């Protein structure tokens, strides 16, 4: 009797210990044969775990279990599993600056030298991307910005809508990741009296400098706009949306907020955002961020997008390394490196054999929250330019996956040290939209219903 009481007591202690043990979030993918309703039983069998969130279309579920029991997921009829890692922004040192253009039309930046060089003026006479929806997985977007008026369709805020919290233990499991923005430290121009001084401080090229001075814009002190400006991802979503809209002005941008203003998110939130884009019939997805390691969940979500015929664009990264980052290096995803106005590789841009094409990403001008504009750099802003190009092509029933790499300017002779690692070359919008359109596939043949049976 005493032995039995001791046994019961030990079991009770183990149960209590499990309840208070460190718990982790695990993303599991169920085998196709497993009923979704079983996920609750699977979670409970793992030390009293619980389901936090789900993406049923992809058999993906987020569960919370005791840390030491998470490894047992692979023995429970689960196809694959991974820890739901925190995705943290890595900052870069290249500086940008903010502009006031209150006396100009909201689209004044469309004629900037970087866009003229890639043939935007001629291309938009042929296609403007009308009817194409581009999902942008990013940080928050300034819906009220004049440059984005009429450009935004319904999206979703996955940061505020997250039904779970990011646990402190995730900090020790964080993935090395970042929004590919190379301008997070905006110049504080409170001591800069003239635009010339700002342009000199950022080494702006002559063409861009002349364009800004002739446009009549003014530099704005970053410190005068409030502390939010110093948050790494505060402006990132608005900047990327402005680049997309400048290339494909009649497309619709679906803003999917997956990063907070500090540039943080988690793998499951990213997977949910991609799934939302697929479920809501986006035709192009822009991913201006990178992961330091492969992720089964992100790969699964993007494969679903590719299977749905969606064009996926991703930035190659800002480490100036001959290395691949995810998701840009996934098969079927267009990987974008950055170049300057002279078609030279951006000093920060990654380069590798997995890069598909290059696009302007140095001192480009785009919309900034609060009705302002900014001159910024990064492969983050080269990618949405190509996403806009994909919209131009899809509106013409052309396949961007083949048309974009096939219609570029070869820049290997200008970049001898990076030959073959900047894709097929720098994009050319006017060349890409020229030529005959690809006919759409015929609609499926539906046999007529059988005649009614007359008794």
Protein Blocks (a to p, Z undefined) as FASTA:
>chain_A
ZZmmmmmmmmmmmmmmmmmmccddddddddfklcfklmmmmmmmngoiacfbdcfknopa
cddddfklmmmmmmnopabdcddddddddddfbdcddddfkkbcfklmmmgmklmmnomm
mmmmmpgoioiacddddddddfklmklgokaccdddfklmpcbdcdfklmmmcccddddd
fklbgcdfklpmbfklmmmmnopafklmmmmmmnopacddfklnojklmpmklmmmmmmm
mmmmmmmmmbccddddfbdfkopacfklmmmmmmmmmmnopabdcddbddfbdcfklmmm
mmmmmmnopacdddebjnopabdddfklpghiacdddddfkopacfklccdfkbmbdcdf
ehpacddehhiacddedjklmmmmmmmmmmmmmmnopafklmmmmmccdfklmmmmlgoi
lojbdcdfklmmgccddddddddddddddddddZZ
